[in-house]
């Protein structure tokens, strides 16, 4: 997966996507792999694929706060503000400080 991260950071999202898929085959229990597939799909403008992979990340590990944060960002970009807040609130309840701070700034309880 580290090689996928290197390609992602370099803007080679298709190669990152390929490597993340391989990582998912080798370690299907890892939520972070599905999260990375989601952000790679999002970077390529594939919102529905991103949604699938980010949901898979949190289905794989419901305590994976980063998955909820990335899902909130995607929902916001897709115009689904209610779902974005719901995902962000979940991340905040899991202890994600960035989510808590964002919600606090906007006066939203978690």
C-alpha positions, 0 to 999 in steps of 0.5 A: 500500500505504501507504493500506492501512497507514493503514486497517489502523492505524485498525482498518478491516481490510476497507478495508485488505484491499481496498487490499492486494488492489489492491496485490497486483495491481499488484506481485505480486512483493512479499512485503510485500503478501502479508504485509499481506494475511495480517495483515489477514485475521488481524485479521478472524479469518480464520485460514485466509486469513491462513495462505494469504497468509503462506505466499504471502509467504514463497513469493514471497521466502524471505528475507522474515523478517517473513513467517516471524515473522507465520506463527509468531504465527499458528501459535501462535494456531492451536495448532500450536506445532511449526510456530510454532517452525519458522517462528520458527527460520527467521526467526532464521536469516534474521537477525531479532533478535526471533526470535533473542531469543525463541528464546534466552529459550526455550532453543531452537536455530536 
